[in-house]
Amino acid sequence: MTWFYLHCVIAIVIVIADARGTLEPTVKKLEQKFGIPVYYAPNDSMEVEISDPYPIQDAPEQDTFNNRR
């Protein structure tokens, strides 16, 4: 039962740290401390603009099924 409560407390701490914005810097410091080679982009807050993620395909000019009749 102790493992369950420990797991819950760790999950709550992670959620709160993420909401405050302190989770990522802490993880980066731990990675550097342990020597884990992780390479990040120079700017982690890259903004990617998607002009139209679901483009509407052009309708066919003629209906081939009705042309065969």
C-alpha positions in Angstrom: 0.0 0.0 0.0 3.0 2.3 0.6 4.0 2.0 -3.1 0.5 3.2 -4.2 0.7 6.3 -2.0 4.3 7.0 -3.0 3.3 6.7 -6.7 0.3 9.1 -6.1 2.5 11.7 -4.4 5.1 11.6 -7.1 2.4 12.0 -9.8 0.9 15.0 -8.0 4.3 16.6 -7.6 5.0 16.2 -11.3 1.6 17.6 -12.3 2.1 20.7 -10.0 5.7 21.2 -11.3 4.5 21.1 -14.9 1.7 23.5 -14.2 4.1 26.0 -12.6 6.6 25.6 -15.5 9.4 24.3 -13.3 9.4 20.7 -14.5 11.4 21.0 -17.7 14.2 23.1 -16.2 14.5 20.6 -13.4 14.6 17.6 -15.8 17.3 19.4 -17.8 19.4 19.9 -14.7 19.0 16.2 -13.7 20.0 15.1 -17.2 23.1 17.3 -17.1 23.9 16.0 -13.6 23.7 12.4 -14.6 25.5 13.0 -17.9 22.7 12.1 -20.2 23.5 13.5 -23.7 20.3 15.2 -24.7 20.4 17.9 -27.4 17.7 20.5 -27.4 16.9 23.0 -30.1 18.4 26.4 -29.5 14.9 27.8 -28.9 12.6 25.3 -27.2 9.6 27.5 -27.8 9.5 27.2 -31.6 6.3 28.3 -33.1 5.2 26.3 -36.1 2.5 27.9 -38.2 0.2 25.5 -40.0 -1.7 27.4 -42.7 -4.3 24.7 -43.4 -3.8 21.4 -41.7 -6.8 19.8 -43.5 -6.9 21.2 -47.0 -10.1 20.7 -49.0 -9.3 18.6 -52.0 -10.7 19.9 -55.3 -13.8 18.3 -56.4 -13.6 16.4 -59.7 -14.9 18.4 -62.7 -17.0 15.5 -64.1 -18.6 12.5 -62.5 -17.2 9.5 -64.4 -20.0 7.2 -63.2 -22.7 9.3 -64.7 -20.8 9.9 -67.9 -20.9 6.2 -68.8 -24.7 6.0 -68.9 
